[in-house]
Amino acid sequence: QVLDTKDLQVFKVTVNGQDAKFAFGEKHSFKGTPLEITLPFELRRGQEVIIEIAFESSPKSSALQWFTPEQTSGKKHPFLFSQCQ
């Protein structure tokens, strides 16, 4: 599995609660850096997975939108989304 990143520090990746190996690919000047995740199990057709990534962004991380709890509909939790899917 490959995801896009830009100026992120990744600490840990889990897939369905299991630790997964990960590595960064070659950095591109404006596209960012691919995050390559190795699933810790064989994926079956139709199987759903939950990928959790513990990361830290930086001021250079582009297209990240942080909402305070007050800016969300439930007003209880902060919210983060990315425009760099």
Backbone torsions as a table, in degrees:
resi	resn	phi	psi	omega
1	GLN	NA	136.9	-179.0
2	VAL	-127.7	128.8	177.7
3	LEU	-120.8	155.0	176.3
4	ASP	-84.1	142.8	171.9
5	THR	-140.1	161.1	172.6
6	LYS	-151.9	113.7	177.6
7	ASP	57.3	44.2	174.7
8	LEU	-111.5	149.3	171.4
9	GLN	-108.3	119.1	-178.2
10	VAL	-102.9	129.0	-178.1
11	PHE	-100.3	-37.9	-173.9
12	LYS	-158.3	145.8	175.0
13	VAL	-129.9	131.9	173.3
14	THR	-125.3	148.9	176.6
15	VAL	-126.3	118.5	-174.7
16	ASN	49.8	40.3	176.9
17	GLY	83.1	-4.9	-180.0
18	GLN	-100.3	138.8	176.8
19	ASP	-59.5	137.7	179.3
20	ALA	-121.7	144.8	174.7
21	LYS	-77.3	145.7	178.5
22	PHE	-147.1	155.6	178.7
23	ALA	-153.7	152.6	175.8
24	PHE	-91.9	138.8	174.7
25	GLY	-82.7	-165.8	-178.6
26	GLU	-72.3	131.2	-179.3
27	LYS	-71.6	136.2	177.1
28	HIS	-107.9	143.1	-173.0
29	SER	-54.8	-43.9	-178.8
30	PHE	-120.7	-14.9	-179.8
31	LYS	-84.5	-23.7	-177.8
32	GLY	104.7	-153.1	-174.6
33	THR	-131.2	128.1	177.4
34	PRO	-70.5	138.5	173.1
35	LEU	-104.4	112.5	-176.5
36	GLU	-98.3	119.3	-177.2
37	ILE	-110.3	128.4	175.3
38	THR	-98.0	117.6	-179.8
39	LEU	-65.2	140.4	-178.5
40	PRO	-81.9	9.2	179.1
41	PHE	-155.7	164.0	177.5
42	GLU	-74.9	130.6	-178.4
43	LEU	-85.5	128.9	178.4
44	ARG	-94.6	151.4	178.1
45	ARG	-56.6	128.9	178.8
46	GLY	82.9	-4.5	-179.2
47	GLN	-72.5	135.0	175.8
48	GLU	-93.9	145.3	177.0
49	VAL	-131.1	150.5	173.6
50	ILE	-115.2	117.4	178.9
51	ILE	-102.9	122.4	177.5
52	GLU	-113.6	133.1	-177.2
53	ILE	-125.8	120.8	174.0
54	ALA	-90.0	117.8	-174.3
55	PHE	-144.5	166.8	173.6
56	GLU	-130.8	130.0	177.7
57	SER	-88.8	175.5	178.1
58	SER	-135.5	166.8	177.0
59	PRO	-59.2	-21.1	179.0
60	LYS	-83.1	-10.7	-179.8
61	SER	-65.6	121.6	-175.0
62	SER	-93.1	153.9	172.3
63	ALA	63.6	23.6	173.2
64	LEU	-96.0	130.7	179.3
65	GLN	-114.5	118.7	179.2
66	TRP	-104.9	126.2	175.5
67	PHE	-109.8	135.2	173.7
68	THR	-74.8	162.9	178.4
69	PRO	-54.1	-36.5	-178.8
70	GLU	-65.8	-22.4	-178.9
71	GLN	-88.1	-3.5	-178.5
72	THR	-99.6	164.3	-178.0
73	SER	-67.1	-35.8	-179.1
74	GLY	-84.6	-17.1	177.7
75	LYS	60.2	21.2	-177.5
76	LYS	-112.8	-34.0	-172.8
77	HIS	-128.8	148.5	172.8
78	PRO	-70.7	165.0	-177.1
79	PHE	-141.7	137.7	177.9
80	LEU	-125.2	134.7	170.7
81	PHE	-141.4	159.3	-176.4
82	SER	-119.6	142.7	174.8
83	GLN	-97.4	5.9	-177.1
84	CYS	-106.3	40.7	-178.1
85	GLN	-55.4	NA	NA
